[in-house]
């Protein structure tokens, strides 16, 4: 599903990634772990096409996505990759339903199609009573579930999550962890999670440990 070869990245004189080779299978849930500053988030952003590496290749199926640029790359990202971040990054002036619809509108879907899909997802995530609530009216766990719905609205093949439960209390954290595997089983996504949470990493199909810009262990 996803393959990287020789991914390198430096910021000035700091070499963050020093040659990352990974393969992630279809519908696999993989956690990337490591100390702060090891390069986890940089790697995730490069896999998600939010940043470009200095060297190496990234394949989604058999497509070399680093050959895509500009609007073509943005369209690929919007259609194929969903993002969930530690801080939900919901737009405060919009309702839960409107926030979820935004990627669908960007993809050119009609208002009816976008709202129907967003409503379906929010109901699936037990937020049917929160459709018209703005983020400030939602709990932290509810906000993160809205963010998950937003990531799913375009039916992406891949979900990338960066410390998704890092800002949640224990109860909401546990619910979110279970949700990722429910999503994989229900919608068939490949999921890559950057996390410091040992419980979440332990639930994954595989764990990749990154240290000093290299994958040093796989379990």
C-alpha positions, 0 to 999 in steps of 0.5 A: 500500500505504502512504500518509502525508499531512502527518505532523507530530510534535513533542516539546515545542518540538522539531519532529521531523517537519514534514509527511511525504508518502510513498507506498510500493507493494505488495511494495516495499522502501524504505530511509529514510536520514538523519543521526541526529536527522533523524526516521527512527525517529520516522517509522517508529514512526508508520507502525507505529502505535507512536506517534501523529502530531500531525497528518496521515493514514496509510493502509494501502490505503484504510484511515485507521488513525489512526481506530483506537484501543485494542484495535482498533489493537493487533489491526491492528498485530499482524496486519498489521505485523511489526517488526525492531529493531536489538536483537532484543528477544527474551525471554531466558527463552523458547526461539527457538520460544517467542519466535516464537510470542508474536505468534501467541498474542496474535492468538488462534491455537492452540498447534499452529497457532502452533508449526507456523508458527514451526517453518516459519519457523525452518527457512526461516531455517536455524534448525531446530537452534536451536528449543529454544535460548534467546537466550543460546545463540544467536549475534547473527546467529541472534538477529536471524533469530529476531526476523525469524521473530517478525515474520513469524509472523502473515503481516503485509503490512508489515515495518518494520525499524529499523537491523536490521543495526546490531548485527551483524558484517559476515558476518551483516549481509550475510546479513541484507541478502539475507534481506530481499529473499528475504522479499519474493520469497517471502512478498510483504511490503512492507518499510520499513527505517530504516538508516545502512548504505549497502550495504543502502540501495543494494539497496532499490527506493527510497531516501527521504532525510529531513533536518530532519523533511522528505523532501528526496530520493528515488532 
